[in-house]
Amino acid sequence: MREMPILTFINKLDRHCRAPIELLDEIENILNTIRISTEKYERLLLENSEREGKIYNVLMYLLIILGPISGILTSSFLSSNSSDSENNQTKYIGFFSSIISFSTGIISAITKFSRFDQKSVLYKSLSTRFMSLKNNIERQMILNRNDR
């Protein structure tokens, strides 16, 4: 399978304590535990990455939709006549325009300062590190004891 042999050194193997096979079994058990843990962390990080990405996308879509609506309401508010029959409509349009403009500003600030896109990339990067560790352990465990 490989050209270069893989050597495993166990410190103080020459002392009289446990048999080398027992030590190798213990190492295998620990590696299996690490592999299982890395699978859990990998899955958790991928879920966090997906969640952060979804939040970022929803906020960006809200900004894309609410910005033009706010502009349309503001322009209709400014261009409306101030006759008595349209006075109530003008007040409502102005009120809704200011609320939508304010919410657009809040969403913009949340999107900018919470850095959802950077968190998503970070979680994916950490997930690939755990995946790499898990794959290395699985490759070692596939080999026979004599080949390790």
C-alpha positions in Angstrom: 0.0 0.0 0.0 2.8 2.5 0.9 6.4 2.7 0.0 7.5 4.0 3.4 6.9 2.0 6.6 5.0 3.6 9.5 6.7 3.2 12.8 4.9 3.4 16.2 7.1 4.0 19.2 5.8 3.3 22.7 7.9 4.9 25.4 9.3 2.7 28.1 8.2 -0.5 26.5 11.3 -2.2 27.9 10.1 -1.9 31.5 8.3 -4.8 33.1 4.7 -3.8 33.3 2.1 -4.9 30.7 2.5 -6.9 27.6 3.1 -5.0 24.4 -0.1 -6.4 22.9 -2.1 -5.0 25.8 -0.5 -1.6 25.2 -1.4 -1.8 21.5 -5.0 -2.7 22.4 -5.2 0.3 24.7 -3.8 2.6 22.0 -6.4 1.2 19.5 -9.2 1.8 22.0 -8.1 5.4 22.6 -7.8 6.0 18.8 -11.3 4.6 18.3 -12.6 6.9 21.0 -10.9 9.9 19.4 -12.3 8.9 16.0 -15.9 8.7 17.4 -15.4 12.1 19.1 -14.1 13.8 16.0 -17.2 12.5 14.0 -19.4 14.2 16.6 -17.5 17.5 16.5 -17.4 17.4 12.7 -21.2 17.0 12.5 -21.7 19.7 15.1 -19.5 22.2 13.3 -21.2 21.5 10.0 -24.6 22.1 11.5 -23.4 25.4 13.0 -21.9 26.4 9.7 -25.2 25.7 7.9 -27.2 27.6 10.6 -24.9 30.7 10.4 -25.1 30.6 6.6 -28.9 30.4 6.6 -29.1 33.3 9.1 -26.8 35.4 6.9 -28.8 34.6 3.7 -32.1 35.5 5.4 -30.7 38.8 6.6 -29.3 39.6 3.2 -32.6 38.8 1.5 -34.4 41.0 4.0 -32.0 43.9 3.2 -32.5 43.3 -0.6 -36.3 43.4 -0.2 -36.8 46.1 2.5 -34.4 48.7 1.1 -36.3 49.3 -2.1 -39.7 49.1 -0.3 -38.5 51.8 2.1 -37.4 54.0 -0.8 -40.7 53.6 -2.6 -42.7 54.5 0.5 -40.5 57.4 1.3 -40.8 58.8 -2.3 -44.6 58.4 -2.3 -44.7 60.1 1.1 -42.7 63.0 -0.1 -44.5 63.4 -3.4 -48.1 63.1 -2.0 -50.4 66.1 -1.8 -51.3 67.5 1.5 -55.0 67.7 0.9 -57.4 66.8 3.7 -58.7 63.6 2.1 -55.3 62.1 1.8 -54.0 63.3 5.1 -54.5 60.0 7.0 -53.0 58.0 4.2 -50.0 60.3 4.1 -49.5 59.8 7.9 -49.7 56.0 7.5 -47.3 55.9 4.6 -44.8 58.1 6.5 -45.1 55.9 9.6 -44.6 52.7 7.7 -41.7 54.2 5.7 -39.9 55.2 8.8 -40.5 51.8 10.4 -39.2 49.9 7.4 -36.2 52.3 7.1 -35.4 51.8 10.8 -35.6 48.0 10.5 -33.4 48.0 7.4 -30.8 49.9 9.3 -31.0 47.4 12.2 -30.7 44.4 9.9 -27.8 46.0 8.1 -26.0 46.6 11.4 -26.7 43.0 12.5 -25.4 41.6 9.2 -22.3 43.7 9.3 -21.2 43.3 12.9 -22.2 39.8 13.7 -20.1 38.4 10.8 -22.3 35.4 10.1 -20.4 34.7 6.8 -17.0 34.6 8.6 -18.4 32.3 11.3 -19.8 29.9 8.7 -16.4 29.7 6.9 -14.6 29.2 10.3 -16.9 26.3 11.2 -16.4 24.7 7.9 -12.6 25.0 8.2 -12.7 23.5 11.7 -14.9 20.7 10.5 -12.4 19.8 7.7 -9.6 19.6 10.4 -11.6 17.1 12.4 -12.4 15.2 9.3 -8.7 15.0 8.4 -7.9 13.7 11.9 -10.7 11.1 11.7 -9.5 10.0 8.3 -5.9 9.6 9.5 -7.0 7.5 12.4 -9.2 5.3 10.2 -6.3 4.8 7.8 -4.1 3.6 10.6 -6.7 1.3 12.0 -7.3 -0.4 8.6 -3.7 -1.5 8.5 -2.7 -4.8 10.2 -0.7 -4.5 13.4 2.5 -5.7 11.7 2.1 -3.0 9.0 1.7 -0.1 11.4 
